[in-house]
């Protein structure tokens, strides 16, 4: 009798509800219908996925409306639309990563690709590699070192300026005219095109050092113009979330304001500041236009940012695609460009992972 009562209660609770396997049944039906619909217009996997998604939404929502009623059906429809929008947004990312991996691994696995430069490599070697099937010569060592050095100097320039600016806005500005003007210009700088930053740095050093001045340091100044507003904004937000009670406790102990900022405020916000700086580096490491204008392009190794032209990974990719070493056989240049693109994406992904790691390691400890 007790068993019968439990069964009745269970059936009352599960009545007018879809079974747990309903989404999988709807998916199988949708895949079959999608394949049939796609074959009518010429079968391909992309069309199959689109038709299957539409069929799944129709079948699943209609089934829910028939069993559970219109209220649950609307909820299922909203869920399908949200998941579909997420998958659509995810497709370009997956496509880019897949394409770069498929094409870039060919260049990255070439012997000497990371340890040699393009110095002495001409169209003759590329033609021989295509005709004889030998390995592709030339590498990205000069561009790799150029990217690291230019980004390092851009960070050295932008981080102190950005951090000090954010400290002034939060601790000393008091919403005065100067702080409002700084905030306005920081917002304007956030949206300027990267080529404008390159032209500004080129014009500045042309005035100071003479026309045609192109070095890695000029490129670093151009990138710092792009980095500074990002550092200011991220640091400002992190400093603002530091509780005022910490400042007031330090003031109550007689600690001066500058020392409170240095010993209390900044250590509390260091995780967000460090992650913001890392994301700012990831923002500028792939810029091409400002480096072309300010540092030019070189095929030899140059470790001095204050003299001569300097190559970087973005400009290397650009020149290898636009001006292949051998115009008659562009495949080796294309292979090198894809390999450099894969290295650049790995850099950006590592920087984002480092930002997350820094935010987790240096986050303020809560609880006991």
C-alpha positions as CSV (number, residue, x, y, z in Angstrom):
1,X,0.0,0.0,0.0
2,X,2.9,2.3,0.9
3,X,4.5,1.4,-2.5
4,X,1.3,2.3,-4.3
5,X,1.2,5.7,-2.6
6,X,4.8,6.4,-3.5
7,X,4.1,5.5,-7.1
8,X,1.1,7.8,-7.2
9,X,3.0,10.7,-5.8
10,X,5.9,10.0,-8.3
11,X,3.5,10.0,-11.2
12,X,1.8,13.2,-10.0
13,X,5.2,14.9,-9.9
14,X,6.4,13.7,-13.2
15,X,3.1,14.1,-15.0
16,X,3.1,16.6,-18.0
17,X,6.9,16.6,-18.0
18,X,9.3,15.6,-20.8
19,X,11.4,12.5,-20.1
20,X,15.1,12.9,-19.4
21,X,16.0,11.5,-22.8
22,X,13.9,13.9,-24.7
23,X,16.7,16.3,-25.8
24,X,18.7,13.3,-27.1
25,X,15.7,12.0,-29.1
26,X,15.1,15.5,-30.5
27,X,18.8,15.8,-31.4
28,X,18.8,12.5,-33.3
29,X,15.6,13.5,-35.2
30,X,17.1,16.9,-35.9
31,X,20.3,15.4,-37.3
32,X,18.3,13.2,-39.7
33,X,16.1,16.0,-40.8
34,X,19.1,18.4,-41.1
35,X,21.0,15.9,-43.3
36,X,17.9,15.4,-45.5
37,X,17.4,19.2,-45.9
38,X,21.0,19.8,-46.5
39,X,21.2,17.2,-49.2
40,X,18.5,19.0,-51.1
41,X,20.6,22.1,-51.6
42,X,24.0,20.4,-51.8
43,X,25.3,18.6,-48.7
44,X,28.0,20.2,-46.6
45,X,28.7,20.0,-42.8
46,X,28.0,23.7,-42.2
47,X,24.6,23.5,-43.8
48,X,23.9,20.3,-42.0
49,X,24.6,22.0,-38.7
50,X,22.4,25.0,-39.5
51,X,19.4,22.8,-40.6
52,X,19.9,20.4,-37.7
53,X,19.9,23.3,-35.2
54,X,16.7,24.7,-36.7
55,X,15.1,21.3,-36.7
56,X,16.1,20.6,-33.1
57,X,14.6,23.9,-31.9
58,X,11.3,23.2,-33.7
59,X,11.0,19.5,-32.6
60,X,12.1,20.1,-29.0
61,X,9.8,23.2,-28.5
62,X,6.8,21.6,-30.2
63,X,7.2,18.4,-28.1
64,X,7.4,20.5,-25.0
65,X,4.3,22.5,-26.0
66,X,2.3,19.3,-26.6
67,X,3.3,17.7,-23.3
68,X,4.2,20.5,-20.8
69,X,2.2,23.4,-22.1
70,X,3.1,26.8,-23.6
71,X,4.8,28.2,-20.5
72,X,7.5,25.4,-20.5
73,X,7.7,25.5,-24.3
74,X,8.6,29.2,-24.2
75,X,11.3,28.5,-21.6
76,X,12.7,25.7,-23.9
77,X,12.6,28.1,-26.8
78,X,14.6,30.8,-24.9
79,X,17.1,28.1,-23.8
80,X,17.6,27.0,-27.4
81,X,18.1,30.5,-28.6
82,X,20.7,31.3,-25.9
83,X,22.6,28.1,-26.5
84,X,22.5,28.7,-30.3
85,X,23.8,32.3,-29.9
86,X,26.6,31.0,-27.8
87,X,27.6,28.4,-30.4
88,X,27.4,30.9,-33.2
89,X,29.7,33.2,-31.2
90,X,32.1,30.3,-30.6
91,X,32.3,29.1,-34.2
92,X,34.7,31.9,-35.4
93,X,37.0,31.3,-32.5
94,X,37.1,27.6,-33.1
95,X,37.6,28.2,-36.9
96,X,40.5,30.6,-36.4
97,X,42.3,28.3,-33.9
98,X,41.8,25.2,-36.1
99,X,43.0,27.0,-39.2
100,X,46.0,28.5,-37.5
101,X,46.9,25.2,-35.9
102,X,46.5,23.2,-39.2
103,X,48.6,25.7,-41.2
104,X,51.0,27.0,-38.5
105,X,52.3,23.6,-37.3
106,X,53.9,23.1,-40.7
107,X,56.1,26.1,-40.3
108,X,56.6,25.7,-36.5
109,X,57.9,22.2,-36.9
110,X,60.4,23.2,-39.5
111,X,64.0,22.8,-38.2
112,X,65.5,26.1,-37.2
113,X,62.3,28.1,-37.5
114,X,62.5,29.5,-34.0
115,X,66.3,29.9,-34.0
116,X,67.2,31.4,-37.3
117,X,66.4,34.7,-39.1
118,X,65.7,35.7,-42.7
119,X,69.2,37.1,-43.2
120,X,70.6,35.7,-46.5
121,X,67.3,33.9,-47.4
122,X,66.2,34.9,-50.9
123,X,63.8,33.6,-53.6
124,X,66.5,31.2,-54.8
125,X,66.3,29.1,-51.7
126,X,62.5,29.1,-51.7
127,X,62.5,28.0,-55.4
128,X,64.9,25.2,-54.6
129,X,62.8,24.1,-51.6
130,X,59.7,23.9,-53.8
131,X,61.5,22.2,-56.8
132,X,63.5,19.7,-54.8
133,X,61.1,19.2,-51.9
134,X,63.7,20.2,-49.3
135,X,63.0,22.0,-46.0
136,X,62.0,25.7,-46.1
137,X,64.9,27.9,-44.9
138,X,64.5,31.0,-42.8
139,X,62.9,31.6,-39.4
140,X,61.4,34.1,-37.0
141,X,64.2,34.6,-34.4
142,X,64.8,38.2,-35.4
143,X,61.0,39.0,-35.3
144,X,60.6,37.0,-32.0
145,X,63.3,39.0,-30.3
146,X,62.0,42.3,-31.8
147,X,58.5,41.6,-30.5
148,X,59.7,40.8,-27.0
149,X,62.0,43.9,-26.8
150,X,59.5,46.3,-28.2
151,X,56.8,45.0,-25.9
152,X,59.1,45.1,-22.9
153,X,60.0,48.8,-23.5
154,X,56.4,49.7,-24.1
155,X,55.5,48.1,-20.8
156,X,58.4,49.9,-19.0
157,X,57.1,53.2,-20.4
158,X,53.3,52.7,-20.0
159,X,53.0,51.0,-16.6
160,X,54.5,53.7,-14.4
161,X,52.6,56.5,-16.3
162,X,49.3,54.6,-16.2
163,X,49.6,53.5,-12.6
164,X,50.5,57.0,-11.3
165,X,47.7,58.5,-13.4
166,X,45.2,56.1,-11.8
167,X,46.5,56.9,-8.3
168,X,46.0,60.6,-8.9
169,X,42.5,60.1,-10.2
170,X,41.5,57.9,-7.2
171,X,43.4,59.3,-4.3
172,X,44.1,63.0,-5.2
173,X,41.7,64.0,-8.0
174,X,38.5,64.6,-5.9
175,X,36.5,64.9,-9.2
176,X,38.2,68.2,-9.9
177,X,38.5,69.8,-13.3
178,X,42.0,68.3,-13.9
179,X,40.8,64.8,-13.1
180,X,37.7,65.1,-15.3
181,X,40.0,66.3,-18.2
182,X,42.3,63.4,-17.6
183,X,39.4,61.0,-17.6
184,X,38.1,62.5,-20.8
185,X,41.4,62.3,-22.7
186,X,42.0,58.7,-21.4
187,X,38.6,57.7,-22.9
188,X,39.5,59.4,-26.2
189,X,42.9,57.6,-26.3
190,X,41.2,54.3,-25.7
191,X,39.4,54.6,-29.0
192,X,42.1,56.0,-31.3
193,X,43.2,53.8,-34.2
194,X,46.6,52.2,-33.8
195,X,48.0,53.8,-36.9
196,X,47.4,57.2,-35.3
197,X,49.6,56.2,-32.4
198,X,52.3,55.1,-34.9
199,X,52.1,58.4,-36.8
200,X,52.3,60.4,-33.5
201,X,55.5,58.5,-32.4
202,X,57.0,58.8,-35.9
203,X,56.3,62.6,-36.0
204,X,57.6,63.1,-32.5
205,X,60.9,61.4,-33.2
206,X,61.2,63.0,-36.6
207,X,61.1,66.3,-34.8
208,X,63.5,65.3,-32.1
209,X,66.0,63.1,-34.0
210,X,65.4,64.0,-37.7
211,X,63.2,62.6,-40.5
212,X,63.2,58.9,-41.2
213,X,64.0,57.8,-37.6
214,X,62.8,54.2,-37.3
215,X,63.9,52.2,-34.3
216,X,62.4,49.7,-31.9
217,X,62.2,52.4,-29.2
218,X,60.0,54.5,-31.5
219,X,57.7,51.5,-31.9
220,X,57.7,51.0,-28.1
221,X,56.5,54.6,-27.7
222,X,53.8,54.1,-30.2
223,X,52.6,51.0,-28.4
224,X,52.8,52.7,-25.0
225,X,50.2,55.3,-26.3
226,X,47.8,52.3,-26.9
227,X,48.7,50.7,-23.5
228,X,48.5,53.7,-21.2
229,X,44.7,54.1,-21.4
230,X,44.1,50.4,-20.8
231,X,46.5,50.5,-17.8
232,X,44.9,53.6,-16.4
233,X,41.3,52.3,-16.7
234,X,42.1,48.8,-15.2
235,X,44.2,50.2,-12.4
236,X,41.7,52.9,-11.6
237,X,38.9,50.4,-11.2
238,X,41.1,48.2,-9.0
239,X,42.0,51.1,-6.7
240,X,38.4,52.2,-6.4
241,X,37.3,48.9,-5.0
242,X,39.8,49.0,-2.1
243,X,37.7,49.5,1.0
244,X,38.0,53.0,2.5
245,X,38.2,51.4,5.9
246,X,41.7,50.3,5.2
247,X,42.8,53.8,4.3
248,X,41.0,55.2,7.4
249,X,42.7,52.6,9.7
250,X,46.1,53.6,8.3
251,X,45.4,57.3,8.8
252,X,44.2,56.6,12.4
253,X,47.6,55.1,13.1
254,X,49.3,58.3,11.9
255,X,50.5,56.9,8.5
256,X,51.0,59.5,5.9
257,X,48.9,59.3,2.7
258,X,51.7,58.4,0.3
259,X,52.8,55.6,2.6
260,X,49.2,54.4,2.9
261,X,48.9,54.2,-0.8
262,X,52.3,52.5,-1.2
263,X,51.9,50.0,1.6
264,X,48.1,49.4,1.9
265,X,46.2,50.4,-1.2
266,X,48.5,49.1,-3.9
267,X,49.2,45.7,-2.3
268,X,45.4,45.2,-1.8
269,X,44.7,45.9,-5.5
270,X,47.9,44.4,-6.9
271,X,46.2,41.3,-8.4
272,X,43.8,43.4,-10.5
273,X,46.5,45.8,-11.5
274,X,48.9,43.1,-12.6
275,X,46.2,41.2,-14.6
276,X,45.2,44.5,-16.2
277,X,48.8,45.2,-17.2
278,X,49.1,41.7,-18.7
279,X,45.9,42.2,-20.7
280,X,47.2,45.5,-21.9
281,X,50.4,43.7,-23.2
282,X,48.2,41.2,-24.9
283,X,46.3,44.0,-26.5
284,X,49.3,45.6,-28.2
285,X,51.6,42.6,-28.9
286,X,49.8,41.9,-32.2
287,X,49.7,45.4,-33.6
288,X,51.1,45.8,-37.1
289,X,50.4,49.3,-38.4
290,X,52.2,51.3,-35.7
291,X,55.3,49.1,-35.9
292,X,55.5,49.3,-39.7
293,X,55.4,53.1,-39.4
294,X,57.9,53.4,-36.5
295,X,60.3,50.4,-36.7
296,X,60.1,49.3,-40.3
297,X,61.0,45.8,-41.2
298,X,64.4,43.9,-41.0
299,X,65.6,40.5,-42.0
300,X,68.6,40.4,-39.7
301,X,68.8,40.1,-35.9
302,X,68.8,43.5,-34.1
303,X,68.9,43.4,-30.3
304,X,69.4,47.2,-29.9
305,X,66.1,49.0,-29.8
306,X,67.8,52.4,-30.1
307,X,69.4,51.8,-33.4
308,X,68.4,50.5,-36.9
309,X,65.1,49.0,-38.1
310,X,63.6,46.2,-36.1
311,X,61.2,43.4,-37.1
312,X,58.3,42.0,-35.1
313,X,56.0,39.0,-35.5
314,X,53.1,41.0,-36.9
315,X,55.2,42.9,-39.5
316,X,56.9,39.6,-40.4
317,X,53.5,38.0,-41.1
318,X,52.5,41.1,-43.1
319,X,55.6,41.2,-45.3
320,X,55.7,37.5,-45.9
321,X,52.1,37.5,-47.2
322,X,52.3,40.8,-49.1
323,X,55.8,40.5,-50.5
324,X,56.8,36.8,-50.7
325,X,60.5,36.1,-50.8
326,X,59.8,34.3,-54.1
327,X,56.8,35.8,-56.0
328,X,56.8,32.8,-58.3
329,X,56.7,30.3,-55.4
330,X,54.9,32.0,-52.5
331,X,54.2,28.8,-50.6
332,X,57.4,28.9,-48.4
333,X,56.6,32.5,-47.4
334,X,53.0,31.6,-46.6
335,X,54.2,28.7,-44.5
336,X,56.5,31.0,-42.5
337,X,53.7,33.5,-42.1
338,X,51.3,30.8,-40.7
339,X,54.0,29.6,-38.3
340,X,54.6,33.1,-37.0
341,X,50.8,33.6,-36.6
342,X,50.7,30.5,-34.5
343,X,53.5,31.7,-32.3
344,X,51.8,35.1,-31.9
345,X,48.5,33.4,-30.8
346,X,50.4,31.2,-28.3
347,X,51.9,34.4,-26.9
348,X,48.4,36.0,-26.5
349,X,46.9,32.9,-24.9
350,X,49.9,32.6,-22.5
351,X,49.5,36.3,-21.5
352,X,45.8,35.7,-20.8
353,X,46.5,32.6,-18.7
354,X,49.2,34.5,-16.8
355,X,46.7,37.3,-16.1
356,X,44.3,34.8,-14.6
357,X,47.0,33.1,-12.6
358,X,48.3,36.5,-11.2
359,X,44.7,37.5,-10.3
360,X,44.3,34.2,-8.4
361,X,47.7,34.2,-6.7
362,X,47.7,37.8,-5.5
363,X,44.0,38.1,-4.7
364,X,43.2,39.2,-1.1
365,X,42.7,36.2,1.2
366,X,39.2,36.0,2.7
367,X,38.0,34.0,5.6
368,X,40.1,32.1,8.1
